[in-house]
Amino acid sequence: MKRKNVLLFSDFEIDDFIAVIFAFFSEEINIVGIVADYGNVSREDAIRNAAYLQEVTGLNSAIS
């Protein structure tokens, strides 16, 4: 089965963070990158959370 390429765009609050971890281990999803933006959390928290995700998973990230 071919994996779907997905670019994740989120504020990376806890629910989004868990979704990324789930997607990271999924055999159906290929995460091509993550983009952090603020929404329910501050910009600083979103950037910090995305940086941590990048550190843990090795994924590429962009800051919006």
C-alpha positions as a Markdown table, in Angstrom:
| # | Residue | x | y | z |
|---|---|---|---|---|
| 1 | Met | 0.0 | 0.0 | 0.0 |
| 2 | Lys | 1.3 | 3.4 | -1.0 |
| 3 | Arg | 1.6 | 5.9 | 1.9 |
| 4 | Lys | -0.1 | 9.2 | 1.7 |
| 5 | Asn | 2.1 | 12.3 | 1.9 |
| 6 | Val | 0.8 | 14.7 | 4.6 |
| 7 | Leu | 1.9 | 18.2 | 5.6 |
| 8 | Leu | 0.7 | 18.9 | 9.2 |
| 9 | Phe | -0.3 | 22.5 | 10.0 |
| 10 | Ser | -1.3 | 23.1 | 13.6 |
| 11 | Asp | -0.8 | 25.0 | 16.8 |
| 12 | Phe | 0.4 | 21.7 | 18.3 |
| 13 | Glu | -1.5 | 21.8 | 21.6 |
| 14 | Ile | -1.8 | 18.4 | 23.3 |
| 15 | Asp | -4.5 | 16.9 | 20.9 |
| 16 | Asp | -2.5 | 17.9 | 17.8 |
| 17 | Phe | 0.7 | 16.6 | 19.4 |
| 18 | Ile | -0.9 | 13.2 | 20.0 |
| 19 | Ala | -2.2 | 13.1 | 16.4 |
| 20 | Val | 1.3 | 13.8 | 15.1 |
| 21 | Ile | 2.8 | 11.0 | 17.2 |
| 22 | Phe | 0.0 | 8.6 | 15.9 |
| 23 | Ala | 0.6 | 9.7 | 12.3 |
| 24 | Phe | 4.4 | 9.3 | 12.8 |
| 25 | Phe | 3.9 | 5.6 | 13.6 |
| 26 | Ser | 1.2 | 4.9 | 11.0 |
| 27 | Glu | 2.1 | 2.8 | 8.1 |
| 28 | Glu | -0.4 | 4.7 | 5.9 |
| 29 | Ile | 0.9 | 8.2 | 6.4 |
| 30 | Asn | 4.2 | 9.8 | 5.3 |
| 31 | Ile | 4.6 | 13.1 | 7.2 |
| 32 | Val | 6.5 | 15.4 | 4.8 |
| 33 | Gly | 6.7 | 18.2 | 7.4 |
| 34 | Ile | 5.1 | 20.2 | 10.2 |
| 35 | Val | 4.1 | 23.8 | 10.2 |
| 36 | Ala | 3.6 | 25.5 | 13.5 |
| 37 | Asp | 1.1 | 28.4 | 13.9 |
| 38 | Tyr | -0.7 | 29.7 | 16.9 |
| 39 | Gly | -4.3 | 29.2 | 17.8 |
| 40 | Asn | -5.4 | 27.8 | 21.1 |
| 41 | Val | -1.9 | 28.2 | 22.4 |
| 42 | Ser | 0.5 | 31.2 | 22.2 |
| 43 | Arg | 2.9 | 31.5 | 19.3 |
| 44 | Glu | 5.8 | 30.8 | 21.6 |
| 45 | Asp | 4.2 | 27.6 | 22.9 |
| 46 | Ala | 3.4 | 26.4 | 19.4 |
| 47 | Ile | 7.0 | 27.0 | 18.2 |
| 48 | Arg | 8.3 | 25.2 | 21.3 |
| 49 | Asn | 6.0 | 22.3 | 20.8 |
| 50 | Ala | 6.9 | 22.0 | 17.1 |
| 51 | Ala | 10.6 | 22.1 | 17.9 |
| 52 | Tyr | 10.1 | 19.3 | 20.4 |
| 53 | Leu | 8.2 | 17.3 | 17.9 |
| 54 | Gln | 11.1 | 17.8 | 15.4 |
| 55 | Glu | 13.6 | 16.7 | 18.0 |
| 56 | Val | 11.7 | 13.6 | 18.9 |
| 57 | Thr | 10.7 | 12.5 | 15.4 |
| 58 | Gly | 13.3 | 14.0 | 13.2 |
| 59 | Leu | 10.6 | 15.6 | 11.0 |
| 60 | Asn | 11.2 | 18.9 | 9.2 |
| 61 | Ser | 9.3 | 21.9 | 10.6 |
| 62 | Ala | 8.5 | 25.5 | 9.5 |
| 63 | Ile | 7.5 | 28.3 | 11.8 |
| 64 | Ser | 4.6 | 30.5 | 10.6 |
